Amino acid sequence: MMNRRKEVVEEDASKNLFSPEFTNVQCLLISEVRVLLQAKKENIKKEGGQKNVAEIIQKTIDYCDKFSKFQNKNTVKEVRQLFDPRDDEERRVDLHFNQFEVAQLANLCCETTEEAKILIPSLAEKDDDQLQNKLTEMQNLKKYGN
């Protein structure tokens, strides 16, 4: 019998190096997790589900409430759309982010390109002006959308 070994990928988020199982997946924002869990909790309540499950979900929702930057469901959608590459093509912006970068930008809600590039090293090569425009738009959504 032939012994097959899987290739081991050295993961390094600062260089956008992820194992194959993370290649084509969408990273969720803390704000999105909050929205999904609130809906799940409501379904459990309606169906008369297990109380301990609802309690566990509530603890996770409390965590998300603490760290979520965007409270309104529509604002969460707008933040996700802000980083949609199809939208950038329409505005002729050459600034594409992978799913990990989008999640980190939205979860950290950086105010400046300097802050974003320090906290998310994979952004180092992104254009400062275009990145700052995205960050400013995101800050406006945080300020006026919640």
Buried (B, 14 or more C-beta within 10 A) or exposed (E): EEEEEEEEEEEEBEEBEBEEEBEEEEBBBBBBBBBEBBEBBEEBEEEEBEEEEBEEBEEBBEBBEEEBBBBEBEBBBBBBEBBEEEEBEEEEBEBEBBBBBBBBBBBBBBBBBEEBBEEBEBBEEBEEEBBBBBBEBBBEBBEEBE
